[in-house]
Amino acid sequence: MKLIIKLITLSLLIISASCGKKYLDYNATANLIVPRKLEDFQAMLDNTNTMNESSAANLGLIGGDEYYVTAAQYATTGALGAAAFQKNAYIWAEQIYIGRESQVDWSSGYNHILLANYVFEGTDKIGRTDDNQDAWDLLRGSAYFFRGYNLFMMAQLYCPVYNAATAGTDLGLSLRTDSDPTMKPARASVEATYQMIIEDLQAAEALLKDKATTTYRPGKAAVYATLTRVYMQMGDYAKAAAYADKCLAIQNGLINFNSLNLSATITFPGNGVGNAEVIFMENTQSVTIIASAFYNADTTLLKSYTNGDLRSKAYFTVNATTKKATFKGSYKGSITAGYYAGLATDEVYLNRAECLARLNNPADALADLNKLRQNRFTPATYVPLQSTDAQQVLDWIVAERRKEMVMRGTRWPDLRRLNKEPRYATTLTRVLDTQTFELKPNDQRWTWPLPVEAIENGGYEQNPR
């Protein structure tokens, strides 16, 4: 009976993520199949709509500098309901939420974590045997990955940027290790949050095979790609580079953009099928304010693509009349249903290149950077970058990150960590008619507030704004 009650509660919590209502507002009337076998639990994690199509990356995309909306568009996104927090987030308002929002990264991330914890409890009861060890290891490893990955994604939104000097006291996340959503563990420190992220990912590494049978499941390559992100946020570039090495030893393919149909409405195949760069498929939900109808590519970003750089055509479509540039380059292979926010080899090459440059190894850093760029330019225009100056190479890599990983959910975390360095600190600006809004480096608003329901129901301490 306890198992059934927990499953009903979990199911209703998942429903609430799409409906914007508290799970206690629902009555459980449908018959539920209670997972009892490893195959049942695997089916839960293979539900891509739940586990892969609601990435906790929306606030970062909304708040970033890869696009803008006009004043007229801003006015039509809706003043009430689900779109209200999106408008507030667009201008980095002091108050984001009005309550009962849908599509909130907080609930999406914790839905994944609670389901992962449910798998831990189920597999504990079943136990690992000689007959089931492969299936058991895949389940446990996947659950560890989903929990660690989602904790990391949420930390980029709801926790201050990692600072070794203050991480022990900075407010982190609520570290849930139970599938009971009524449990309310207090917020841990940022240090404890990152420690759990690392421990979960290392546990996943020990259980998973190098590559999964589908990009919707994690393998070791996905674990290593995530760990490169984690250690870059922590400023440990030696470890980040080492994990990038491990990832690229398993999967290192790059798409030659010369082979693409750049005039296609959507550049890349649906769901990453045949995309050599996709390591782990993760997508955001569709969000009004960054949907294609409202999206205008940032003009500075567009101007950064030089002659022969095929990414300008692979990523964007420019209306000949209005000159509006919309985004078509998601590795999800869609322009209407969210954005790709998963893991890919191009990012790992850039991660390793940045780490090597910071470790004063410009030659190897350039090797990675040039390998990527050669696959992005026409043969007639490609010229390899050359320098022995590690700082210059790092500057090139930082600039390349913005041009390469457009609308991936990586720009916001990059801006946050780079803001610690005066050389790369960036002030973001929004203009709506006569009003100008700014987000300056290291402003407290780089950390998003927790939703109203999280504060009211969980009793969590709110982030300062």
C-alpha positions in Angstrom: 0.0 0.0 0.0 2.8 2.4 0.9 4.4 1.8 -2.6 1.1 2.5 -4.3 0.6 5.8 -2.4 4.1 6.9 -3.2 3.6 6.1 -6.9 0.3 8.0 -7.0 2.0 11.0 -5.3 4.9 10.9 -7.8 2.5 10.6 -10.7 0.5 13.6 -9.5 3.6 15.6 -9.0 4.7 15.0 -12.6 1.2 16.0 -13.8 1.6 19.3 -11.8 4.7 20.2 -13.7 2.7 20.5 -16.9 -0.5 21.9 -15.4 0.9 24.4 -13.0 -1.1 23.1 -10.1 -0.1 21.6 -6.7 -0.2 17.9 -6.8 -2.6 17.9 -3.8 -5.2 19.6 -5.9 -5.7 16.3 -7.8 -7.7 13.2 -7.1 -6.2 9.9 -8.1 -8.9 8.1 -10.0 -7.0 6.1 -12.7 -5.7 2.7 -12.2 -1.9 2.7 -11.8 0.5 -0.1 -12.7 2.9 -0.4 -9.8 6.4 -1.2 -11.0 7.7 -4.5 -9.6 10.3 -5.7 -12.2 13.4 -4.1 -13.5 11.7 -3.7 -16.9 9.0 -1.6 -15.3 11.5 0.8 -13.7 13.4 1.0 -16.9 10.2 1.9 -18.7 9.9 4.8 -16.3 13.3 6.2 -17.2 12.7 5.5 -20.9 9.6 7.8 -20.8 11.3 10.5 -22.9 8.5 13.0 -22.4 9.2 13.0 -18.7 12.9 12.4 -18.5 14.3 14.1 -21.7 11.8 16.8 -22.8 11.7 19.1 -19.8 15.2 20.2 -19.2 15.9 22.6 -16.3 17.4 25.2 -18.7 14.5 27.5 -19.6 15.3 30.4 -17.2 18.9 30.5 -18.5 17.7 30.7 -22.0 15.1 33.4 -21.2 17.6 35.5 -19.3 20.5 35.1 -21.7 21.9 37.4 -24.5 21.3 35.2 -27.5 18.1 36.8 -28.6 15.7 39.7 -28.0 12.0 40.5 -28.3 10.6 43.8 -29.5 8.3 45.9 -27.3 5.3 44.9 -29.4 6.2 41.2 -29.1 6.8 41.6 -25.3 3.3 43.1 -24.9 1.6 40.1 -26.7 3.2 37.3 -24.7 0.5 37.5 -22.0 0.2 39.5 -18.8 -1.3 36.7 -16.7 -0.8 33.0 -16.2 2.1 30.9 -17.4 3.7 33.6 -19.5 3.9 36.2 -16.7 7.1 34.9 -15.1 8.7 34.6 -18.5 8.2 38.4 -19.1 9.5 39.1 -15.7 12.5 36.9 -16.2 13.2 38.5 -19.6 13.9 41.9 -17.8 15.5 40.2 -14.7 12.8 41.6 -12.5 13.1 41.6 -8.7 10.0 39.6 -8.5 9.7 36.8 -11.1 6.8 34.6 -10.0 3.2 35.3 -9.2 2.4 31.7 -8.2 1.1 28.6 -9.8 3.3 28.9 -12.9 3.8 26.0 -15.3 7.1 25.1 -17.1 9.2 26.0 -14.0 12.7 24.5 -14.0 12.5 23.9 -10.3 9.7 21.4 -10.6 11.0 19.8 -13.8 14.4 19.1 -12.2 13.0 17.7 -9.0 10.5 15.5 -10.9 13.5 13.8 -12.5 15.3 13.5 -9.2 12.3 12.0 -7.4 11.8 9.5 -10.1 15.5 8.6 -9.9 15.1 8.1 -6.2 12.1 5.9 -6.8 14.3 3.7 -9.0 16.9 3.5 -6.3 14.3 2.2 -3.8 12.8 -0.2 -6.3 16.2 -1.7 -7.3 17.2 -2.0 -3.7 14.2 -4.2 -3.1 14.8 -6.4 -6.2 18.6 -6.7 -5.6 21.4 -7.4 -8.0 21.9 -11.0 -9.1 24.0 -12.8 -11.7 21.0 -13.0 -13.9 19.9 -9.3 -13.8 23.2 -7.5 -13.3 23.3 -5.8 -16.6 19.8 -4.5 -16.4 20.3 -3.6 -12.7 23.5 -1.7 -13.4 21.9 0.2 -16.3 19.0 1.3 -14.1 21.1 2.3 -11.1 23.7 4.1 -13.3 21.0 5.9 -15.2 19.3 7.0 -12.0 22.6 8.3 -10.6 23.2 10.2 -13.8 19.7 11.7 -13.9 19.9 12.9 -10.3 23.4 14.3 -10.7 22.7 15.9 -14.1 19.5 17.6 -12.9 21.1 18.8 -9.7 23.8 20.4 -11.8 21.4 22.0 -14.2 19.4 23.5 -11.3 22.5 24.7 -9.6 23.2 26.9 -12.6 19.9 28.7 -12.0 19.1 28.6 -8.3 22.5 28.6 -6.7 25.2 31.3 -6.6 28.1 30.7 -9.0 30.6 28.4 -7.4 33.2 30.2 -5.3 35.6 28.1 -3.4 35.9 30.7 -0.7 32.2 30.9 0.1 30.7 27.6 -1.3 30.6 26.2 2.2 28.1 28.8 3.3 26.3 29.8 0.1 22.8 28.5 -0.3 22.6 25.4 -2.5 19.8 23.0 -3.3 17.6 20.7 -1.3 19.4 17.4 -1.7 16.6 14.9 -2.0 17.5 11.2 -1.6 14.0 9.9 -1.0 11.1 9.5 -3.5 8.6 10.9 -1.1 7.8 14.4 -2.4 6.3 15.4 1.0 9.8 15.2 2.5 11.3 18.7 2.9 15.1 18.6 3.4 16.5 22.0 4.0 18.7 23.7 1.4 22.3 22.5 1.6 25.4 24.6 0.9 26.7 25.0 -2.6 29.7 22.9 -1.6 27.5 20.1 -0.5 25.4 20.4 -3.7 28.4 20.1 -5.9 29.8 17.2 -3.8 26.6 15.3 -4.3 26.6 16.0 -8.1 30.1 14.7 -8.4 29.4 11.6 -6.2 26.3 10.8 -8.3 28.1 11.1 -11.6 31.0 9.0 -10.4 28.6 6.4 -9.2 27.0 6.4 -12.6 30.4 6.1 -14.3 31.0 2.9 -12.4 27.8 1.3 -13.6 27.2 2.5 -17.1 28.7 1.2 -20.4 30.7 3.6 -22.6 27.8 4.4 -24.9 24.1 3.9 -24.4 22.0 2.1 -27.0 20.1 5.3 -27.6 21.0 9.0 -27.0 17.9 9.3 -24.7 19.8 7.1 -22.2 23.1 8.0 -20.6 26.4 6.2 -21.0 29.9 6.9 -19.6 30.4 9.5 -22.4 27.4 11.5 -21.0 28.8 11.2 -17.5 32.2 12.5 -18.6 30.7 15.4 -20.6 28.7 16.5 -17.6 31.8 16.3 -15.3 33.7 18.6 -17.6 30.9 21.1 -17.1 31.0 20.6 -13.3 34.7 21.0 -12.9 34.8 24.1 -15.2 32.2 25.8 -13.0 34.4 24.9 -10.0 37.5 26.3 -11.7 39.3 22.9 -11.6 40.5 22.9 -15.2 42.9 20.0 -14.9 40.1 17.6 -13.8 37.7 19.1 -16.4 40.3 18.5 -19.2 40.9 14.9 -17.9 37.1 14.1 -18.2 37.0 15.7 -21.6 39.8 13.4 -22.7 37.7 10.4 -21.4 34.6 11.6 -23.2 36.3 12.2 -26.5 38.0 8.8 -26.3 34.5 7.3 -26.5 32.8 9.7 -28.8 34.5 12.4 -30.8 32.6 12.8 -34.1 32.0 16.3 -35.6 29.5 17.3 -38.3 31.1 18.9 -41.3 28.7 21.8 -41.9 29.7 21.7 -45.6 27.6 18.5 -45.9 24.4 20.2 -44.5 21.5 21.5 -46.5 21.7 25.1 -45.2 18.6 26.2 -47.0 16.4 23.7 -45.2 13.7 25.0 -42.8 15.3 22.9 -40.0 19.0 22.3 -40.4 19.5 19.1 -38.3 17.6 15.8 -38.2 14.8 15.2 -35.8 15.7 14.0 -32.3 19.4 13.9 -33.1 19.1 10.9 -35.3 22.3 10.4 -37.3 23.9 13.4 -35.5 27.4 12.4 -34.7 27.8 15.1 -32.1 24.8 14.2 -29.9 26.0 12.4 -26.7 22.8 12.7 -24.6 19.4 14.0 -25.8 17.9 16.6 -23.5 15.4 19.2 -24.6 13.5 22.1 -23.0 9.7 22.5 -23.0 8.3 25.0 -25.4 8.4 28.4 -23.8 6.4 31.3 -25.2 8.8 34.2 -25.0 11.7 32.3 -26.7 9.4 30.6 -29.3 10.2 31.2 -32.9 7.3 33.6 -33.3 9.0 36.0 -30.8 12.6 35.1 -31.2 15.0 37.7 -32.8 18.7 36.7 -32.9 21.0 39.0 -31.1 22.5 41.4 -33.6 26.0 41.3 -32.0 25.9 37.5 -32.2 25.0 37.6 -35.8 27.8 40.0 -36.6 30.4 37.8 -34.9 30.2 35.2 -37.8 32.9 36.0 -40.3 33.0 35.3 -44.0 32.7 31.6 -44.8 31.4 30.6 -41.3 28.6 28.3 -42.2 27.0 28.5 -38.7 25.3 31.8 -39.6 23.2 29.9 -42.2 23.0 26.6 -40.3 21.6 28.3 -37.2 19.6 31.2 -38.5 17.0 32.0 -41.1 16.8 35.7 -42.1 13.5 37.0 -43.5 14.3 38.9 -46.6 11.7 41.6 -45.9 11.7 42.1 -42.2 15.4 41.1 -41.8 14.3 39.2 -38.6 16.7 36.3 -37.9 15.1 33.3 -36.3 16.8 30.2 -34.9 16.6 26.9 -36.8 19.8 25.2 -35.6 18.6 23.1 -32.6 20.0 19.6 -32.4 16.5 18.6 -31.4 15.6 19.0 -35.1 12.6 21.2 -34.4 11.7 24.9 -34.3 8.4 24.7 -32.5 8.8 22.4 -29.5 11.6 23.6 -27.3 15.4 23.7 -27.6 18.2 21.2 -27.5 19.9 21.4 -24.1 21.8 18.2 -24.0 25.4 17.1 -24.3 27.4 17.1 -27.6 31.0 16.6 -28.7 31.4 20.2 -30.0 31.0 21.5 -26.5 33.4 18.9 -25.1 36.1 20.0 -27.7 35.6 23.6 -26.6 35.6 22.7 -22.9 38.9 20.8 -23.3 40.3 23.6 -25.4 39.5 26.2 -22.8 40.9 24.1 -20.0 44.2 23.5 -21.9 44.5 27.2 -22.6 44.0 28.0 -19.0 46.6 25.4 -18.1 49.1 27.2 -20.4 49.0 24.6 -23.2 48.0 26.8 -26.2 49.2 24.3 -28.8 46.9 21.6 -27.8 44.1 24.0 -27.1 44.4 25.3 -30.7 44.4 21.8 -32.0 40.9 21.3 -30.6 39.7 24.7 -31.6 40.9 24.4 -35.1 39.5 20.9 -35.5 36.1 22.3 -34.7 36.4 25.4 -36.8 37.6 23.4 -39.8 34.2 21.6 -39.8 32.3 24.9 -39.6 33.9 26.9 -42.5 33.9 26.5 -46.2 37.2 25.0 -47.4 38.0 28.2 -49.4 37.7 30.5 -46.3 39.0 28.3 -43.5 42.3 29.5 -42.1 43.6 27.8 -39.0 44.3 30.1 -36.0 47.9 30.3 -34.9 49.4 31.7 -31.7 51.7 30.7 -28.9 50.0 33.2 -26.5 47.7 31.2 -24.1 45.7 34.3 -23.3 45.0 35.1 -26.9 44.0 31.5 -27.5 41.7 31.6 -24.5 40.1 34.8 -25.9 39.4 33.0 -29.2 37.9 30.0 -27.4 35.6 32.1 -25.2 34.4 33.9 -28.3 33.9 30.6 -30.1 31.7 29.2 -27.3 29.1 31.9 -27.9 29.1 31.3 -31.7 29.0 27.6 -31.5 26.5 26.6 -28.8 23.6 28.9 -29.6 20.4 28.3 -27.6 21.8 25.2 -25.9 21.3 26.3 -22.3 25.1 26.8 -21.9 25.4 30.5 -22.4 23.9 31.5 -19.0 26.2 29.2 -17.0 29.2 30.5 -19.1 28.3 34.1 -18.4 28.0 33.5 -14.7 31.4 31.8 -14.3 33.1 34.2 -16.7 31.8 37.2 -14.8 34.3 36.3 -12.1 37.0 37.5 -14.5 37.0 41.2 -15.3 38.4 40.4 -18.8 35.2 38.5 -19.7 32.6 40.2 -17.5 29.5 41.0 -19.4 26.6 43.4 -18.7 23.4 42.3 -20.3 20.9 44.9 -21.6 17.2 44.8 -22.7 15.5 47.7 -24.4 11.7 48.0 -24.5 10.6 51.2 -26.1 12.0 53.9 -23.8 12.9 51.6 -21.0 16.3 50.0 -20.6 17.1 47.1 -18.2 20.5 46.0 -17.2 22.0 43.0 -15.5 25.5 43.8 -14.4 28.3 41.3 -13.7 28.0 39.5 -10.3 24.5 41.1 -9.6 22.5 38.9 -7.2 19.9 38.5 -10.0 22.3 36.1 -11.8 20.8 33.7 -9.3 17.1 33.1 -10.0 14.5 33.1 -7.1 12.8 29.9 -6.1 9.1 29.6 -7.1 6.4 30.8 -4.8 5.2 27.2 -4.1 8.7 26.1 -3.2 8.9 28.7 -0.5 5.3 28.2 0.8 5.3 24.4 0.7 8.9 23.6 1.3 9.8 26.3 3.7 13.0 27.0 1.9 15.0 30.2 2.3 14.6 32.5 -0.7 17.5 33.7 -2.8 18.3 37.3 -2.2 17.5 39.6 -5.2 
